[in-house]
Amino acid sequence: MEYYYITGPNRGIGRALADRLLALKPGASVIGIGRTHAVEHPRYVHR
C-alpha cells in the first residue's frame, strides 16, 4: 500500500492532487495535513 502526505488538501492544487490520487490509485491512501477537512473518501485521513 502506498501513502501520500499532502499539505493544504482543502482547496487549490492540494485538493486537486488528493482527488486525483484517490481516483487513479486504488491501493493508495492519502493523509491530508491542513486546517480544514474538505475531502470525504474512505482512503483519506485528515490531520
Steps between C-alpha positions, in 0.01 A plus 500: 500500500619850416457801727503860382526800732349819357504841664217740425252237374192717545531707180712580198784276391497298822132413458545412134797278581313319779196441277717378213701258714188351655338459158796356309683290760264244657765374745605843624404677821522877535579679824401865479668752729309825525267720699170389353362161402358522146559158341257216569636161396553163674875507429550858616610597852514861617750625760 
